Amino acid sequence: MNSQLTTFITLMCTSGVLNLYLCCRVLMKRHHYSTIANFFVIYAVSVTIYCFAAAFGLAATTLEQMKLSTIIQYIGLPFSAPLGLLFIMKYLGITIKKKTYLALFTIPIISLIMVVTNDYHHLHYRVFEVDPNLGAPFIYMEIGIWYMIYGSFTFACMFVAFLLVLSRWGETDRAYRTQLIALIFGQLVPMLTAFVYLIGLTPPGIDPVPMILWVSSLLYLWSINSSQLFKIMPIAKDAIFNSINDGVIVLDESDRVIEFNNACEQMFPLLTRSLFGKGFDDVWLSLAGRAFPFPLSHVAFKSEIELVVNNSKRVYQIRTSALEPVTNGKGMLLIFTDITEVNRLQKKLEQQAYYDELTEIFNRRAFFTHCEEEIAAAREASNPFTIILLDIDYFRKVNDTYGHYIGDRLLVHVAKVCQAELTEGMLFARYGGEEFVLALSGRTIEEGQIIANKLRRKIQEQPLLIAEGIISVTFSSGVAEAMKTNEETLHQLLNKADQALYAAKRDGRNRVHIYTENLL
């Protein structure tokens, strides 16, 4: 064996040993690493098989030994490139589906079968024999049709892996660029060597790729030691960006759309990548059918918007966030959070808390909450403020005669008749039982009396129609106006209205009384 062959075998064995060492090291510490380590172990195993088999091939003395060595090489060689691509994809956080595995391993499996059975069809190697000039273990070969398919596929896997890593350089923090350097050159070195080999610029009969794979191994080892490859990785922007449940649209400094995530695409089905580079105002007009309701600025804000998407009404909370300080002019984020269900639940809880379940008007709690605010505002503006208490006459008799179901219908009927006569700014609520209350901001007691009598007449004119016949309805009212000379409380004002109501009941019902000092 000449010194040149010894050098070739030494380099191949060095590559094999280094890859075997990497495989064992990562395998033993895989529990300390992320799941990407498993991909690297399988990749390193395929490269190790390839390198050692290539070294054994250079020690062969017969054609049968050379063929056997080649078959063993193909147990690892055709799988190393797609495994390397899978390793890179996993490292970058790219989703790997089952069909991806099938697509990547179909050609390697066929290639292994082709090499094993090549003597029967010669589709992989048209000619595979001992070099007539150099002798064993140098090989003279002429590639077949399948070799061209396999070679193109292998080169494509390495090239795609290289481009994927290179594309993440700009968005990767400096602390992690050591890892990218190792991955970039780990793919580039064997790819360039394979290309040089295929165009015939290397020593004849020798595959130079396994002789230089030790370089890639050293790069990986360097990255593991210097930047904790497998342990601390730069999680890919896409993996984070597209895993966010909120929809995100990224605008550049000119408010043009430059990116959006999967969640945003699901929220707005008309949002496609063909809209990249277009102004956000135009994009939003095409998505929502109307102009964006808020001014775009680099000052963070939060608001809500209601849209119809896929014939369904949705409510979104919109937040903005500057990508960089305003002076750098680096664009902004628009973040959309679907709060439809939260909004629906909030309205339901509000309905339960502030609305009477039977009549669907304000309940006592809501009345006090709003009325306290209104009476305070009226005092501050020196405006009159009047309260009317309304009580259905002989309501208990209705319940006793017709039952509670009809009694409930009567309450609903009265509430609807009153609501139909009220105008904006009047606060109407069910006060309790058969009592209702009406707050009139800006109205005097005389105006309150007029309104109360109007409601009384409307109720009297519109009896409740039931299957059993007609139920005539009347009610009595007490009207009181808040005093301007002192800090009279709402409860005191309601007590005055209640005294007036009691007087109306005492004097025969179906009438309106106003509160006066000598009422009782």
C-alpha positions as CSV (number, residue, x, y, z in Angstrom):
1,M,0.0,0.0,0.0
2,N,1.5,3.3,-1.1
3,S,1.8,6.4,1.1
4,Q,-0.9,8.2,-0.8
5,L,-3.5,5.5,0.0
6,T,-2.3,5.4,3.6
7,T,-3.0,9.2,3.8
8,F,-6.5,8.8,2.2
9,I,-7.4,5.9,4.6
10,T,-6.1,7.9,7.6
11,L,-8.2,10.9,6.7
12,M,-11.3,8.8,6.2
13,C,-10.8,6.9,9.5
14,T,-10.2,10.3,11.2
15,S,-13.5,11.5,9.9
16,G,-15.2,8.2,11.0
17,V,-13.6,8.4,14.5
18,L,-14.6,12.0,15.1
19,N,-18.1,11.4,14.0
20,L,-18.3,8.3,16.1
21,Y,-17.0,10.3,19.1
22,L,-19.6,13.0,18.4
23,C,-22.3,10.4,18.2
24,C,-21.4,8.7,21.5
25,R,-20.9,12.0,23.3
26,V,-24.3,13.4,22.3
27,L,-26.0,10.1,22.8
28,M,-24.7,9.8,26.4
29,K,-25.7,13.3,27.2
30,R,-29.0,13.4,25.2
31,H,-31.0,13.8,28.4
32,H,-29.4,17.1,29.0
33,Y,-30.1,18.3,25.5
34,S,-33.1,19.2,23.5
35,T,-34.8,16.7,21.1
36,I,-32.7,18.0,18.3
37,A,-29.8,15.9,19.7
38,N,-31.6,12.7,18.6
39,F,-31.6,13.9,15.0
40,F,-27.9,14.7,15.2
41,V,-27.0,11.3,16.6
42,I,-28.8,9.5,13.7
43,Y,-27.1,11.8,11.2
44,A,-23.7,11.2,12.8
45,V,-24.2,7.4,12.7
46,S,-24.9,7.6,8.9
47,V,-21.7,9.7,8.3
48,T,-19.7,7.3,10.5
49,I,-20.8,4.2,8.5
50,Y,-20.0,6.1,5.3
51,C,-16.5,7.1,6.4
52,F,-15.4,3.8,7.8
53,A,-16.8,1.8,4.8
54,A,-15.0,4.2,2.4
55,A,-11.7,3.6,4.3
56,F,-12.2,-0.2,4.2
57,G,-12.8,0.1,0.5
58,L,-9.4,1.6,0.0
59,A,-7.9,-1.4,1.7
60,A,-9.8,-3.8,-0.7
61,T,-7.8,-6.0,-3.1
62,T,-10.6,-7.5,-5.2
63,L,-13.6,-6.2,-7.1
64,E,-15.9,-8.2,-4.8
65,Q,-14.4,-6.5,-1.7
66,M,-14.8,-3.1,-3.4
67,K,-18.4,-3.8,-4.2
68,L,-19.1,-4.9,-0.7
69,S,-17.5,-1.8,0.7
70,T,-19.6,0.3,-1.6
71,I,-22.8,-1.4,-0.5
72,I,-21.9,-0.8,3.2
73,Q,-21.2,2.9,2.3
74,Y,-24.7,3.2,0.9
75,I,-26.2,2.1,4.2
76,G,-25.1,5.5,5.5
77,L,-24.2,7.7,2.5
78,P,-27.6,8.3,0.8
79,F,-29.2,8.9,4.2
80,S,-26.7,11.4,5.5
81,A,-27.8,14.4,3.3
82,P,-31.5,14.1,4.1
83,L,-30.7,13.4,7.8
84,G,-28.6,16.5,7.8
85,L,-31.4,18.5,6.3
86,L,-33.9,17.2,8.9
87,F,-31.3,18.1,11.6
88,I,-31.2,21.7,10.3
89,M,-34.9,22.0,10.0
90,K,-35.4,20.8,13.5
91,Y,-32.7,23.2,14.7
92,L,-34.5,26.1,13.1
93,G,-37.9,25.1,14.5
94,I,-39.4,24.2,11.1
95,T,-42.4,21.8,11.4
96,I,-41.6,18.4,10.1
97,K,-44.6,16.4,8.9
98,K,-44.9,12.6,8.1
99,K,-45.0,13.3,4.4
100,T,-41.7,15.1,4.7
101,Y,-40.0,12.1,6.1
102,L,-41.5,10.0,3.3
103,A,-40.3,12.4,0.6
104,L,-36.8,12.6,2.1
105,F,-36.1,8.9,2.6
106,T,-37.7,7.4,-0.5
107,I,-34.8,8.1,-2.8
108,P,-32.1,7.0,-0.3
109,I,-33.9,3.7,0.3
110,I,-34.2,3.1,-3.5
111,S,-30.6,4.1,-4.0
112,L,-29.4,1.5,-1.4
113,I,-31.5,-1.2,-3.2
114,M,-30.1,0.0,-6.6
115,V,-26.5,-0.4,-5.4
116,V,-27.1,-3.8,-3.9
117,T,-28.7,-5.1,-7.1
118,N,-26.6,-3.0,-9.6
119,D,-25.2,-6.1,-11.3
120,Y,-28.6,-7.0,-12.5
121,H,-29.7,-3.7,-14.1
122,H,-26.7,-1.2,-14.1
123,L,-29.0,1.7,-13.5
124,H,-26.8,3.2,-10.7
125,Y,-23.4,2.4,-12.1
126,R,-23.3,1.6,-15.8
127,V,-19.7,0.5,-15.3
128,F,-18.1,-0.4,-11.9
129,E,-14.7,-2.1,-12.1
130,V,-11.2,-2.0,-11.0
131,D,-9.3,0.9,-12.6
132,P,-7.3,-0.7,-15.5
133,N,-4.4,1.7,-15.1
134,L,-4.3,2.2,-11.3
135,G,-5.5,-1.2,-10.2
136,A,-7.2,-2.1,-6.9
137,P,-8.5,-0.4,-4.8
138,F,-9.0,2.4,-7.3
139,I,-12.4,2.2,-9.1
140,Y,-13.3,3.1,-12.6
141,M,-17.0,3.8,-12.9
142,E,-19.5,5.3,-15.2
143,I,-22.7,6.6,-13.6
144,G,-26.1,5.5,-14.6
145,I,-29.5,7.1,-14.8
146,W,-30.4,6.5,-11.1
147,Y,-27.0,7.8,-10.0
148,M,-27.9,11.1,-11.6
149,I,-31.2,11.2,-9.8
150,Y,-29.6,10.2,-6.5
151,G,-26.7,12.7,-6.9
152,S,-29.1,15.6,-7.7
153,F,-31.3,14.7,-4.7
154,T,-28.3,14.5,-2.4
155,F,-26.8,17.8,-3.6
156,A,-30.3,19.5,-3.3
157,C,-30.6,18.3,0.4
158,M,-27.2,19.8,1.3
159,F,-27.9,23.0,-0.6
160,V,-31.3,23.5,0.9
161,A,-29.9,22.9,4.4
162,F,-27.1,25.4,3.7
163,L,-29.6,28.1,2.5
164,L,-31.9,27.5,5.5
165,V,-29.1,28.2,7.9
166,L,-27.7,31.1,6.0
167,S,-31.2,32.7,5.8
168,R,-31.3,33.0,9.6
169,W,-28.0,34.8,10.0
170,G,-29.4,38.3,10.1
171,E,-32.0,37.5,12.7
172,T,-29.8,35.5,15.0
173,D,-28.2,37.0,18.1
174,R,-24.4,37.3,18.1
175,A,-24.3,34.9,21.0
176,Y,-25.6,32.1,18.8
177,R,-23.8,32.8,15.5
178,T,-21.0,30.4,16.5
179,Q,-23.6,27.7,16.1
180,L,-24.6,29.0,12.7
181,I,-21.0,29.1,11.5
182,A,-20.6,25.5,12.4
183,L,-23.8,24.5,10.7
184,I,-23.1,26.6,7.6
185,F,-19.7,25.2,7.0
186,G,-20.8,21.7,8.1
187,Q,-23.0,21.7,5.1
188,L,-20.8,23.7,2.8
189,V,-17.6,21.7,3.1
190,P,-19.0,18.3,2.0
191,M,-21.3,19.9,-0.6
192,L,-18.4,21.7,-2.4
193,T,-16.2,18.6,-2.1
194,A,-18.9,16.4,-3.7
195,F,-19.3,19.0,-6.5
196,V,-15.6,19.0,-7.2
197,Y,-15.6,15.2,-7.2
198,L,-18.5,15.0,-9.6
199,I,-16.9,17.3,-12.2
200,G,-13.7,15.2,-12.1
201,L,-11.2,17.6,-10.4
202,T,-10.1,15.1,-7.7
203,P,-7.8,12.1,-7.9
204,P,-9.3,9.4,-10.1
205,G,-11.1,6.4,-8.5
206,I,-11.2,8.1,-5.0
207,D,-14.2,9.7,-3.3
208,P,-12.7,12.7,-1.4
209,V,-15.8,13.5,0.6
210,P,-15.2,11.2,3.6
211,M,-11.6,12.5,3.7
212,I,-12.8,16.0,4.6
213,L,-15.7,15.2,6.8
214,W,-13.4,15.5,9.9
215,V,-13.5,19.3,9.2
216,S,-17.3,19.3,9.7
217,S,-16.9,17.1,12.8
218,L,-14.4,19.5,14.3
219,L,-16.8,22.5,13.6
220,Y,-19.6,20.7,15.4
221,L,-17.4,19.8,18.3
222,W,-16.2,23.4,18.5
223,S,-19.8,24.7,18.5
224,I,-20.9,22.2,21.2
225,N,-18.0,23.4,23.5
226,S,-18.2,27.1,22.7
227,S,-21.9,27.9,22.4
228,Q,-23.6,24.8,23.9
229,L,-25.1,23.5,20.7
230,F,-28.1,21.3,21.4
231,K,-28.3,22.7,25.0
232,I,-29.0,26.4,24.3
233,M,-30.3,27.1,20.8
234,P,-31.6,30.2,19.1
235,I,-35.3,29.3,18.8
236,A,-36.3,30.2,15.3
237,K,-38.3,33.3,14.7
238,D,-40.9,31.4,12.8
239,A,-41.3,28.8,15.6
240,I,-42.2,31.6,18.1
241,F,-43.9,33.9,15.7
242,N,-46.3,31.3,14.4
243,S,-47.0,29.7,17.7
244,I,-48.5,32.9,19.2
245,N,-52.2,32.7,19.5
246,D,-52.6,36.4,18.9
247,G,-52.6,37.6,15.3
248,V,-49.6,39.8,14.5
249,I,-49.0,42.0,11.5
250,V,-45.6,43.6,11.1
251,L,-45.3,47.0,9.4
252,D,-42.1,48.7,8.2
253,E,-41.3,52.4,8.8
254,S,-43.6,53.4,5.9
255,D,-46.5,51.4,7.4
256,R,-46.3,48.7,4.7
257,V,-47.1,45.1,5.6
258,I,-43.9,43.0,5.7
259,E,-45.0,40.0,7.7
260,F,-47.8,38.3,9.5
261,N,-48.2,35.1,11.5
262,N,-50.4,32.0,11.1
263,A,-52.9,33.2,13.7
264,C,-53.5,36.4,11.8
265,E,-53.9,34.5,8.6
266,Q,-56.6,32.4,10.3
267,M,-58.3,35.5,11.7
268,F,-58.4,37.2,8.3
269,P,-58.7,34.6,5.5
270,L,-58.2,37.2,2.8
271,L,-54.7,38.0,4.2
272,T,-52.2,36.5,1.8
273,R,-48.5,37.0,1.1
274,S,-49.3,38.7,-2.1
275,L,-50.2,41.7,0.1
276,F,-46.6,42.1,1.3
277,G,-45.2,45.5,0.5
278,K,-48.6,47.2,0.3
279,G,-49.7,50.0,2.6
280,F,-51.6,48.9,5.7
281,D,-54.5,51.2,5.0
282,D,-55.1,49.5,1.6
283,V,-54.6,46.1,3.1
284,W,-57.1,46.7,5.9
285,L,-59.6,48.1,3.5
286,S,-59.5,44.8,1.5
287,L,-59.7,42.8,4.7
288,A,-62.5,44.6,6.5
289,G,-64.2,46.6,3.8
290,R,-63.7,49.8,5.6
291,A,-60.9,52.1,6.7
292,F,-58.9,51.3,9.8
293,P,-60.7,53.2,12.6
294,F,-57.5,54.2,14.6
295,P,-54.6,56.4,13.5
296,L,-51.4,54.5,13.1
297,S,-48.6,55.9,15.3
298,H,-45.6,54.5,17.0
299,V,-47.2,55.4,20.4
300,A,-48.5,52.2,21.9
301,F,-52.3,52.1,22.2
302,K,-55.0,49.5,22.9
303,S,-58.6,49.4,21.7
304,E,-61.4,47.1,20.5
305,I,-62.9,46.6,17.1
306,E,-65.9,44.5,15.9
307,L,-65.7,42.8,12.5
308,V,-67.7,40.3,10.5
309,V,-65.3,37.4,9.4
310,N,-66.7,34.4,7.5
311,N,-70.2,35.6,8.2
312,S,-69.5,35.5,11.9
313,K,-69.3,38.6,14.2
314,R,-66.0,38.7,16.0
315,V,-64.5,41.2,18.5
316,Y,-60.8,41.9,18.5
317,Q,-58.6,43.8,20.9
318,I,-56.0,45.7,19.0
319,R,-52.6,46.7,20.5
320,T,-49.7,48.4,18.8
321,S,-46.0,48.2,19.7
322,A,-43.1,49.9,18.2
323,L,-40.3,47.6,16.9
324,E,-37.7,50.1,17.8
325,P,-37.7,53.6,19.3
326,V,-39.4,56.1,17.1
327,T,-36.2,57.9,16.2
328,N,-34.9,54.7,14.5
329,G,-38.0,54.4,12.3
330,K,-38.0,50.6,12.3
331,G,-41.7,49.9,12.0
332,M,-44.3,48.6,14.4
333,L,-46.4,45.6,15.4
334,L,-50.2,45.3,15.3
335,I,-51.4,42.6,17.6
336,F,-54.9,41.2,17.3
337,T,-56.5,39.2,20.2
338,D,-59.8,37.5,19.6
339,I,-61.9,38.4,22.6
340,T,-65.2,37.4,21.1
341,E,-65.9,34.8,23.8
342,V,-64.6,36.9,26.6
343,N,-66.7,39.8,25.4
344,R,-69.8,37.5,25.1
345,L,-69.2,36.2,28.6
346,Q,-68.6,39.7,30.0
347,K,-71.9,40.9,28.5
348,K,-73.7,37.8,29.9
349,L,-72.3,38.5,33.3
350,E,-73.2,42.2,33.0
351,Q,-76.7,41.2,31.9
352,Q,-77.1,39.0,34.9
353,A,-75.6,41.5,37.3
354,Y,-77.3,44.7,36.0
355,Y,-80.5,43.6,34.2
356,D,-83.7,42.2,35.6
357,E,-84.1,38.7,34.3
358,L,-87.8,38.9,33.8
359,T,-88.4,42.3,32.3
360,E,-84.9,42.8,30.8
361,I,-84.6,46.3,32.0
362,F,-82.1,47.6,34.6
363,N,-82.4,46.0,38.1
364,R,-82.1,47.7,41.4
365,R,-78.3,47.4,41.6
366,A,-77.8,49.0,38.1
367,F,-80.2,51.8,39.0
368,F,-78.3,52.8,42.1
369,T,-74.9,52.6,40.2
370,H,-76.1,54.8,37.4
371,C,-78.3,57.1,39.4
372,E,-75.5,58.0,41.9
373,E,-73.5,59.2,38.9
374,E,-76.3,61.1,37.4
375,I,-77.4,62.9,40.5
376,A,-73.8,63.9,41.2
377,A,-73.5,65.3,37.7
378,A,-76.8,67.2,38.0
379,R,-75.7,68.8,41.3
380,E,-72.4,69.8,39.8
381,A,-74.2,71.5,36.9
382,S,-77.0,72.9,39.2
383,N,-79.6,71.0,37.2
384,P,-82.9,69.6,38.7
385,F,-83.1,65.9,39.3
386,T,-86.4,64.1,39.8
387,I,-87.3,60.5,40.8
388,I,-90.6,58.7,40.1
389,L,-91.6,55.5,41.9
390,L,-94.4,53.5,40.1
391,D,-96.3,50.7,41.8
392,I,-98.9,48.4,40.0
393,D,-102.2,48.6,41.7
394,Y,-103.7,45.4,43.1
395,F,-100.9,43.3,41.7
396,R,-101.2,40.7,44.5
397,K,-104.8,40.2,43.4
398,V,-103.7,39.3,39.9
399,N,-101.3,36.7,41.3
400,D,-103.9,35.2,43.5
401,T,-106.5,35.1,40.7
402,Y,-104.5,34.1,37.7
403,G,-101.2,32.7,39.1
404,H,-97.7,33.9,39.1
405,Y,-97.2,33.1,35.4
406,I,-99.8,35.7,34.5
407,G,-98.3,38.0,37.2
408,D,-95.0,37.8,35.5
409,R,-96.5,38.5,32.1
410,L,-98.2,41.6,33.6
411,L,-94.8,42.9,34.9
412,V,-93.3,42.4,31.4
413,H,-96.3,44.2,29.8
414,V,-96.0,47.2,32.1
415,A,-92.3,47.5,31.5
416,K,-92.7,47.4,27.7
417,V,-95.5,50.0,27.7
418,C,-93.4,52.4,29.8
419,Q,-90.2,51.8,27.8
420,A,-92.1,52.7,24.6
421,E,-92.9,56.2,26.1
422,L,-89.5,57.0,27.5
423,T,-86.9,59.1,25.8
424,E,-83.1,59.0,25.8
425,G,-81.6,60.0,29.1
426,M,-84.3,58.6,31.3
427,L,-83.1,55.9,33.7
428,F,-85.8,53.2,34.0
429,A,-85.5,50.1,36.3
430,R,-87.4,47.5,38.2
431,Y,-87.1,48.6,41.8
432,G,-88.4,45.4,43.3
433,G,-91.6,43.2,43.2
434,E,-94.3,45.2,41.3
435,E,-92.4,48.5,41.7
436,F,-90.5,50.4,39.0
437,V,-88.4,53.5,39.3
438,L,-87.7,56.3,36.8
439,A,-84.9,58.9,37.2
440,L,-85.1,62.2,35.3
441,S,-82.0,64.2,35.1
442,G,-82.6,67.9,34.2
443,R,-86.4,67.6,34.9
444,T,-88.3,69.4,37.7
445,I,-90.9,67.8,39.9
446,E,-93.7,69.4,37.8
447,E,-92.2,67.9,34.6
448,G,-91.9,64.6,36.5
449,Q,-95.6,64.7,37.4
450,I,-96.5,65.3,33.7
451,I,-94.4,62.3,32.6
452,A,-95.8,60.1,35.4
453,N,-99.4,60.9,34.4
454,K,-98.7,60.2,30.8
455,L,-97.3,56.8,31.7
456,R,-100.4,56.2,34.0
457,R,-102.8,56.9,31.1
458,K,-100.9,54.7,28.7
459,I,-101.0,51.8,31.0
460,Q,-104.7,52.3,31.7
461,E,-105.3,52.4,27.9
462,Q,-103.4,49.2,27.2
463,P,-104.7,46.3,29.3
464,L,-103.1,42.9,29.2
465,L,-104.7,40.4,26.9
466,I,-104.7,36.8,28.1
467,A,-106.6,33.6,27.1
468,E,-109.0,34.0,30.0
469,G,-109.9,37.6,29.0
470,I,-108.6,41.1,29.6
471,I,-106.7,42.3,32.7
472,S,-107.0,46.0,33.3
473,V,-103.9,47.6,34.7
474,T,-103.3,50.8,36.6
475,F,-100.5,52.1,38.8
476,S,-99.9,54.7,41.3
477,S,-96.8,57.0,41.3
478,G,-94.9,59.2,43.7
479,V,-92.7,62.0,42.4
480,A,-89.9,63.8,44.3
481,E,-87.2,66.3,43.3
482,A,-83.7,66.4,44.8
483,M,-83.0,69.5,47.0
484,K,-80.3,71.9,45.8
485,T,-79.6,73.4,49.1
486,N,-78.1,70.4,50.8
487,E,-76.3,67.2,50.2
488,E,-79.4,65.0,50.1
489,T,-78.6,61.4,49.5
490,L,-80.2,59.2,46.8
491,H,-81.8,57.0,49.5
492,Q,-83.4,60.1,51.1
493,L,-84.7,61.2,47.7
494,L,-86.2,57.8,47.1
495,N,-87.8,57.9,50.6
496,K,-89.5,61.1,49.6
497,A,-90.8,59.5,46.4
498,D,-92.0,56.5,48.4
499,Q,-93.9,58.8,50.8
500,A,-95.6,60.4,47.8
501,L,-96.4,56.9,46.4
502,Y,-97.9,55.9,49.7
503,A,-100.1,59.0,49.6
504,A,-101.3,58.1,46.1
505,K,-102.2,54.6,47.2
506,R,-104.0,55.9,50.3
507,D,-106.0,58.4,48.2
508,G,-107.5,55.7,46.0
509,R,-104.7,54.5,43.6
510,N,-104.4,55.1,39.8
511,R,-103.1,58.6,40.5
512,V,-99.8,60.6,40.8
513,H,-98.7,62.5,43.9
514,I,-95.8,64.8,44.3
515,Y,-93.8,65.1,47.5
516,T,-94.4,68.1,49.7
517,E,-93.3,68.9,53.2
518,N,-96.8,68.5,54.6
519,L,-97.7,65.4,52.6
520,L,-98.2,63.2,55.6
